[in-house]
Amino acid sequence: MNPIRPYGDTLDDGLIQLSFTLPAPFGPRATEAAKQLLKKLGFKDVRLAFSRDIGNQFTFFVAYVHTTHTVDLDAIKEEAPLPAALDMHEVDEMLAAECEHPIAVVGACIGADAHTVGIDAILNMKGFAGDYGLERYHMFKVHNLGAQVPPEELIREAVRRNASVMLVSQVVTQKNIHIQQLTELVDLLEAEGLRDKLLLIVGGPRIDNRLAKELGYDVGFGAGTRPSQVATFIAHWVIERKHGKKG
């Protein structure tokens, strides 16, 4: 076993910094409510380091607390790492050697999500942080449908374009709306008999690979993902599928 707990001032001291908001007017009652809440959560030595009135009778807090709990690091299974990112030219050469035609990719922010920054960073030609988007690759034919696209429309477009890859972005996460919308898309694909015919990718600030797979996606990419990482994963998937290693 390898039990570990949070570290603040001294190794293994269990010190945690956290922040939260309470729907209570700024003042002594809100402060006491914050302390009581943290104690009910099992934290010890509660210290409120900062509080602020943020309007509309809400108060924001920063607190320092201690925990006695540990987690066994050795008991946590580590997922297989994603392939190391290749640059645009390497991905194009890799796919050109195996595929006669560019790979069709459709992407969108589905449901009520109107935030296109993430998907545009991956798909648009300009890309992100000097890393070119998939539209600039010779071996990808990209169709970016934009924001607030109903899952049914994205599926119709994937069929019309004979797409091999579907890329979905979800930024809005209030009340877990992203889980609902992502699950709906998978359910529709399965109902149409299309799920196994596509590489299904999801990205967003609250997305990781573990969550993506739990929801029925092939891979998930979180905040800070660069286009070359997505492009490399697609290239490996396409080639492995061609040689019968997947699907």
N, C-alpha and C positions, 0 to 999 in steps of 0.2 A: 504493500500500500504506500501511497504517496500523498498524505493529507496536506492540503494547503488552505490558507485563509488569506483575506485581504491584508495588504501591507500599507502602512501609512508612515509613521515615524520610525518604528522598529520592526524588523522582520517578524512576521507571524503575530503582530499586535491586533489584527482584526479591525483596523480602522477603515472606515468607509466615508467618502464624501458623496452626498447625494443632494438633489434639488427636486422640488415639487411645488405645486400650487394648490391652495385651498380656497374654496368658494366662501371666504369669510372676510369681513372688513378688516383692514390693517389695524392692529392694536393688540392689547394684552390678551384678549380672549382668543384671537387667532393664533398668537404665539403659544398659549397653553394648549390649544387644540392640536397644533403641530407636534408639540412634545408628547402629548398623550398618544397620538397616532403612532409615532415612532416607537414608543414603548410597547404598544399593543402588537406591533410587528416583531417584537422580540429583541430589539436593539437595546444595548446598554450604554451608559455614560452619554446620554443625548446632549448635544450642544448645538444650539442654533447660532450659526456664525453670521447669518445675514438674512434680513427680511425686508420686503419692499411692497408698497402699495402699487398694484398694477392696474388699478381702476375697476369700475363696475363691481366693487365690493369683493375683489379677489386679492389675495396676498401670496407673494412668491417667497420661498424659503430656500436657503442653503444650509445644510446641517452636516455635522460630523458625529458619527455614531460608531459603536463597537459591536462586533458580532463574535460569538463563540463558535459558530458553525464552521465546518470545513467541508471540502470536497476532495474526493480521491482522484487525483489526476491520472493515475495509472488505470483507473476503471473506465476512462473515457476513450471510446474508440475514435481514432483519427481517420477522416475520410481520405481517400486517394487524392493526391494533388492533381490539379488541372495541368494540362500540358504547358510547358514554358512558352511564352508568347514569341512568335516569329514576327519579323517585320513584313510590311505589305508585299514587297517583292518576293520574299521567301514563300509567303502564302500563295501568291499568284503562281509561282513556279511549281509549287507542290500540287496545286489543283490542276494546272495545265497538263502536267505529266500523267494525270489519271482521268481527267474528264474532257469530253469533247466540247461541251458547252458550259457557259457560266452557270453558276448555281443561283436559282431564283430564291430570293429572300423577301418575305413580307413582314412588315412591322407596324405596330400601332400602340397607342395608349388606349386601353379598352374601357368600356363602361363610362362612368362619370368623370374619369380622370382627364383633366385638361392640361396637364403639365408635360410638355414635349422636350424639355431640356435634356433629359437623360437619353431618350431614344434618338433625338437628333444628334447628340454627341457621338453615338455609336454608328448611326447610319449615314448622316449627311457627309458630303464630301470633305468638308473642313475638318471634321473630327473633333478631337479633344486633346488639349495640351500638346499640340504638335504631332499627335498620332492620328493619321488620316482615317476618316470614316469609310465604311464598307462601299459606299457609292464610288469611291475612287479606285477600288480594286477592279482589275480587268476580269477576274473570274467570279464576280458577284453581279447579279442583276437585281437591284434593290428597288422595292416598292414601299415607300414610307407613307402610310395612310394618315398619319397625324394623330390628333387627339379626339377623345370621346367617341371612339369607334365601337359600335355594338359588336359583341363577339360573333354574331351571325354574319355580319358584313365582312369581318376579317377572314372568316372561314370561306365565304364565297369568293373573296379575292384570292385567297391561297389556291383554291381549286382552279379559278380562271387563269391564274398565272402559272399553274403547274409548279407551285413552290415546293421546295424540299425543306425549307427552314421558315419557322414562324417565331418572330421575336416580339415579346410583349413587355411593355414598361408600365409599372405601377408606382406612383409617387404618393398619392393620397392614401393614408392609412387609418384615418379616423374611424373608430368603431369597427376596425378590421374589415372595412369595405373592400380592401385589396384581396383579402382571402376569399370573400364571396365572389368577386368578379373573376379571379383567376380560376376558382373551382368551376364556375359556370362555363368557362371556355373549354376546360378539359372535358367536362361532361358532354358538351355539344360535339366535340371532336370524336369522342368515343361513340356517341349515338349515331354519328354519320359514318363510322367505320374508318375514320381518317387518322386517328391518333398515332398508330404505329407507322404511318407513312411520312411523318414529319419529325424533324428535330425541333422540339419545343423549348424555347429559351425564355426565361423571365428575368427582368432586372429592375432594380429600384433600391432606394436607401434602406428599406427594412427587409430586403431580400438577402438570403444566403443560400448556399447550395443545399443544405439540409432541408430547409423549409421548402425550397423548390421541388425537391424530390418527393417530399411528403404530400405535396399538392398534385403530383402527377406529371411534373415537368422533367425534362432531361437534365437541365442544369440551371443554376441561378447565379446571377452576378450582382454584387452589391455596389455601394457608393465607391466612386473612384475608379471603376472599371474602365479600361481603355479599349478602343475598337480593335486593336491588334489581338487582345486576349480573346475577344469574342470570335474574331475571324479565324484564329488558330484553332479554337475548339471546333468550329464548324468544319474546317478543312480536315481535321483528324476524324471527325464523325463521318463525313462524306466518304472518305477513303476507306475507313474501317467497314462501313456499311457495304461499300462496293465489293469488298473482299470477303463479305459474309461473316465479319466479326461482330456485327451488331444487327439488331432488328430481325 
